[in-house]
Every structure is written in structure tokens, then in C-alpha cells.
Amino acid sequence: MPVPILKQGDCLIASIQSALTDADLLELRDELSERVGRYRSKGVIIDVTVLDVLDSFASRTLRTMAEMIRLRGAETVIVGIQPEVAFSMVQLGLSLDGVTTVLDLEEGLAHLDRSRRARVAHAGG
Amino acid sequence: MSRTPVDDVCVAIRSDADVVAARSLGRSLAEQHGFGTTDVTMIATAISELARNILKYAHEGEIVVETVERGSMSGVSVVARDDGPGIPDVGLALQDGFSTANSLGLGLPGTRRLMDEFEIVSAPGSGTVITAIKWRR
């Protein structure tokens, strides 16, 4: 099942709606990388609130996604990891090192907004 | 979302979609059996990892999830069975950091940490049966 991707200003929001197969996740990875270029996006939010499992493949793919998007010039924020999902990830030995994770969509948008202001201040100074 | 009652679950594992089906059915069974959300998530994650191991090493196999009783204890067991190449050194496969298929090497030791009991029966050429049990608290 494909993941809807919304464009909001210079951000993209991928809002996962249901459990994803490996193929779905890889498709999302390629789609986001392509759209960052098409829309010249600076930030990407991936909302995983509905995911009830983040296993080794999903964690690895999210890390890969964030790195690909970074290489394309945008910042990725993962939002909505549920407490029990976080617990299972830690037990399993998984991490999302190097990827920004925040509580929810609101925090994700606020984070990207701060990054945008920092960029503007840097360019202006 | 309403769910129909689930009896014992047996899912043939041949593709990535089967991994999702197995963990989703296993989750329903564990919920129905009275496990809390954290335990349910650990069971579903363990099923996902065991199903992945089947795909990665044996290409096909099956996952069976059923309720178990032992004395006054009640829980669910997850059995992952395949006729793949088998594990030459089970002790080594359970060490953190060990892997033969270039994955992160977290699979089996990590999965064992999610469950209460974890047993591997395997030998080269004779497939693998992994039984993992979680008891209800």
C-alpha cells in the first residue's frame, strides 16, 4: 500500500497509514528521494505513528532513507514512534543513530521550522 | 477496528507480505490471550524477526503461533520452522554480533531478548526449528 506524501511549503510529509511490507518501505525510500529533488524540499517528516512494529529491516531502511535524503540536501525527522515500539527496538538492539526523532508531527514541524530559521539567519549573517 | 477471534495461527512464509501477515495474526492472538500492549509488541516484533530469518536463510518456511499452558503459567509460543541449510553452530548464532548473511547480526540474540524462552533445534542440512515463548505476567 503506497504512502501518501504531502508537500507543505519546503517540507514533505510522508504519513504512513498502515503496516508496510519491505517492498512498500523501499518504494517510499525511492519516492521521497526523488520528490526532494522535484520539489527542492529542505525537510522531510516521516510519520510512523501507526506502525506497531519497527523491526530490523524497517529500522535499517529508515536510516538509509534519512541518509539518502541528507545527501540530497534535505533533513529527515521521524515522528510518532510509540513507547512500546521504542521498548522493543531497544530490546532487539536496534537504533536510529544519526536520525532525528521527535515525539509527534507537531514537534517535527517545529523542528524543521527551527532548522529553516537557522539557515536563513546563517545566510543573512 | 474490530478483529475476528483468532485460533492458532499458521502462516506460510514465502514473501515479505507473509512477514506482515504473520506478525499481524500473532499480535491478534496475543491480544486476545490478555497480553498487555508492550508484551504484544515484543511478540509481534519477535515474529517479524523470525519470519525474516526464514526468508533470508531458507527462503521459505512457516510460523506457528499458539497458546501454551505450563502449570499455572499461560502464554503464547511462536514456532519458526524451515527446511533450509540449518545452523552449524547454534551457540555462535546466539552471540551478539554474529551473522552469516551480512545483516546487522542482531537477529537471534535480539529476538531472544524479546521473549522469555528461546530454543533452537538445528543442524546443517536438516532445517531449523526455533521455539520462542512469552508468559503472561
Interface residues (C-beta under 8 A of the other chain):
Chain A: A19 L20 T21 D22 A23 D52 V53 L54 D55 S56 F57 R60 Q82 P83 E84 V85 F87 S88 M89 Q91 L92 G93 L94
Chain B: D16 A17 V19 V20 R23 S24 R27 T37 T38 V40 T41 M42 A44 T45 S48 E49 R52 D96 S103 L104 L106 G107 P109 G110 T111 R113 L114
